Amino acid sequence: MGFSRLFGTTARYGVDYFSRARTDKIEPHEYIEDDSPDELNAADSKYSYWLKEHPSALRAFQGIMKAAVGKQIVIFLDYDGTLTPIVDEPDRAFMSDAMRSAVGEVAKHFPTAIISGRSRNKVYQFVKLDEVYYAGSHGMDIMGPPTKLKSYSYEGKYHTNALDKKGDELSIFQPAKEFLPAIQEILDKMQKGTSDIEGVLIEDNGFCISVHYRHVAQVDYGPLEKKVLSVLAGYPRFHLTRGKKVLEIRPSIQWNKGNALAYLLDTLGFASSSRVLPIYIGDDRTDEDAFKVLRRRGVGYPIIVSSAPRDTLALCSLQDPSEVLSFLIRLARWVSS
Ligand SMILES: O=P(O)(O)OC[C@H]1O[C@H](O[C@H]2O[C@H](CO)[C@@H](O)[C@H](O)[C@H]2O)[C@H](O)[C@@H](O)[C@@H]1O
């Protein structure tokens, strides 16, 4: 059965709006507890079993490279948890020099994009590589290759032309532009409404908002979630998603990391799947949207970064950012040799 049969088909272009506000299923606050030795063994064997279904991309490297023969590899990378380990302070998720140099090397040989939930500018400040394309706010703010609008059904009002530092043309695509005033209002209400809860950190991600609860006491999580939902109730064109100890408020447009990946492939000139081998590496639920697009198109390698079994559409896995680094170094060496 082909991938499209497995995953169905969806419209590739255009920005559709959800008809009403949507929130993810509410889950209990996840706090980590120590495991007993038996539980650890069980976890190990579950992981080994999971690895059989999602083999290490390092082990599968030769196979991936064989599949790349005659095709253009395009690299997509998530930022937090992929290029940097998850750390307690979101503002201190610095990228190591080794990772910067590996990403830079890869980007010299293959079109490379970083697609993050952070604001585009913040990711750029962490990465500081000019040869990379950046998509911030979960893909709602893309700085990509110049595009001839006529060949797309993307609406012109979301596009702006720009120049990079070398004077080369770029295109900025912001499909949630009209939501900016409301985002500022929500940001303000969230900040005021949660100021009495210790440990809350609100991050302005441009076209979306992150409410971090990593430092919030368990007893305060319920009230925090209630507060966030009550602010959100006043904004039916927004919805809530969940990441790693973070609640995220996003405009309800049908645009996610998967759409950003498709947009970048198209603007890079790879609308046809036969000439391209996209590799997408990411660790979070939001990256599944991009995995889904690759699986649906039946091209490339979605790679999940996880050291524990997870429900995922990824084909391969890497344990952590240090394995991501090894993979990128190997890729850069492979192309140079
Ligand atoms: O799409 P990503 O690049 O993975 O961004 C997703 C969110 O990442 C950041 O938060 C996460 O990483 C922080 C630093 O390691 C960690 O402290 C936090 O608990 C994690 O949720 C970022 O701060 C968010 O704005 C992004 O949406």
The ligand as an SDF file (V2000), in Angstrom:
LIG
                    3D

 27 28  0  0  0  0  0  0  0  0999 V2000
   10.3390   23.5370   17.6830 O   0  0  0  0  0  0  0  0  0  0  0  0
   11.4570   23.6450   18.6730 P   0  0  0  0  0  0  0  0  0  0  0  0
   12.6600   24.3350   18.1490 O   0  0  0  0  0  0  0  0  0  0  0  0
   11.7850   22.3070   19.2980 O   0  0  0  0  0  0  0  0  0  0  0  0
   10.8740   24.5640   19.8380 O   0  0  0  0  0  0  0  0  0  0  0  0
    9.8850   24.0560   20.7360 C   0  0  0  0  0  0  0  0  0  0  0  0
    9.9160   24.8670   22.0110 C   0  0  0  0  0  0  0  0  0  0  0  0
   11.2780   24.8180   22.4490 O   0  0  0  0  0  0  0  0  0  0  0  0
   11.6380   25.6180   23.5720 C   0  0  0  0  0  0  0  0  0  0  0  0
   11.1250   25.0290   24.7570 O   0  0  0  0  0  0  0  0  0  0  0  0
   11.6540   23.7410   25.0370 C   0  0  0  0  0  0  0  0  0  0  0  0
   13.0930   23.8470   25.1920 O   0  0  0  0  0  0  0  0  0  0  0  0
   13.5120   24.6580   26.3290 C   0  0  0  0  0  0  0  0  0  0  0  0
   15.0380   24.7480   26.2830 C   0  0  0  0  0  0  0  0  0  0  0  0
   15.6350   23.5010   26.2460 O   0  0  0  0  0  0  0  0  0  0  0  0
   12.9780   24.0130   27.6140 C   0  0  0  0  0  0  0  0  0  0  0  0
   13.3780   24.7830   28.7470 O   0  0  0  0  0  0  0  0  0  0  0  0
   11.4430   23.9500   27.5300 C   0  0  0  0  0  0  0  0  0  0  0  0
   10.9200   23.2950   28.6660 O   0  0  0  0  0  0  0  0  0  0  0  0
   11.0140   23.1650   26.2860 C   0  0  0  0  0  0  0  0  0  0  0  0
    9.6040   23.2150   26.1130 O   0  0  0  0  0  0  0  0  0  0  0  0
   11.1670   27.0390   23.4090 C   0  0  0  0  0  0  0  0  0  0  0  0
   11.4710   27.7590   24.5710 O   0  0  0  0  0  0  0  0  0  0  0  0
    9.7000   27.0930   23.0460 C   0  0  0  0  0  0  0  0  0  0  0  0
    9.3130   28.4220   22.8420 O   0  0  0  0  0  0  0  0  0  0  0  0
    9.5070   26.3130   21.7670 C   0  0  0  0  0  0  0  0  0  0  0  0
    8.1660   26.3640   21.3380 O   0  0  0  0  0  0  0  0  0  0  0  0
  1  2  2  0
  2  3  1  0
  2  4  1  0
  2  5  1  0
  5  6  1  0
  6  7  1  0
  7  8  1  0
  7 26  1  0
  8  9  1  0
  9 10  1  0
  9 22  1  0
 10 11  1  0
 11 12  1  0
 11 20  1  0
 12 13  1  0
 13 14  1  0
 13 16  1  0
 14 15  1  0
 16 17  1  0
 16 18  1  0
 18 19  1  0
 18 20  1  0
 20 21  1  0
 22 23  1  0
 22 24  1  0
 24 25  1  0
 24 26  1  0
 26 27  1  0
M  END
$$$$
